[in-house]
Amino acid sequence: MGGALNSAQLLPAVRDLYSRHREMHGLELWELQSALFVLGYTDDLGNEAQIAPAVEVARGDWPQWRAA
């Protein structure tokens, strides 16, 4: 993906990260923030306050999309 993520890109990025790296599912926000940066989803560390809602939604709908 690369570049700074906007709010419309965060949920798909978190879902993609979770689907590719299942061990990321239980990370704290600061750890997920770093993982998004290190794995190339963003060029900066982003903002935990922006990431939090995407994480909440992705964790809530995890059972429906993980098998897809």
C-alpha positions in Angstrom: 0.0 0.0 0.0 2.6 2.5 1.0 2.0 6.2 1.9 0.1 7.6 4.8 -3.2 5.9 5.4 -6.4 7.8 5.6 -9.4 6.6 7.5 -11.0 4.9 4.5 -7.8 2.8 4.0 -7.3 1.8 7.6 -10.0 -0.9 7.9 -8.9 -2.7 4.7 -5.3 -2.4 5.8 -6.0 -3.9 9.2 -8.1 -6.7 7.7 -5.3 -7.5 5.2 -2.7 -7.4 7.9 -4.8 -9.8 10.1 -5.5 -12.2 7.2 -1.8 -12.4 6.2 -0.4 -12.4 9.7 -2.8 -14.0 12.1 -0.4 -13.5 15.0 -1.1 -9.7 14.7 -4.7 -10.1 15.8 -3.9 -9.7 19.5 -1.5 -6.8 19.2 -1.9 -3.7 21.3 -2.6 -0.4 19.3 1.0 0.8 19.6 2.3 -2.6 18.3 -0.2 -2.6 15.4 0.8 1.0 14.6 4.4 -0.2 14.3 3.5 -3.3 12.4 1.6 -1.3 9.8 4.7 0.9 9.3 7.3 -2.0 9.3 5.3 -4.1 6.9 4.8 -1.2 4.4 1.2 -0.4 4.9 2.2 3.2 5.7 5.3 5.4 5.4 4.7 6.8 8.9 3.6 5.5 12.2 0.1 6.9 11.9 -2.1 7.8 14.8 -3.4 5.3 17.4 -6.7 7.3 17.7 -7.3 6.7 13.9 -6.3 3.1 14.0 -8.4 2.2 17.0 -11.8 2.3 15.3 -10.5 0.1 12.4 -9.1 -2.4 14.8 -12.4 -2.6 16.7 -14.4 -3.2 13.6 -11.8 -5.7 12.2 -11.7 -7.7 15.5 -15.5 -7.7 15.6 -16.0 -9.1 12.2 -13.0 -11.4 12.2 -15.0 -14.7 12.3 -16.9 -13.7 9.1 -14.0 -12.8 6.8 -11.1 -14.9 8.0 -12.1 -18.0 6.1 -12.6 -16.0 2.8 
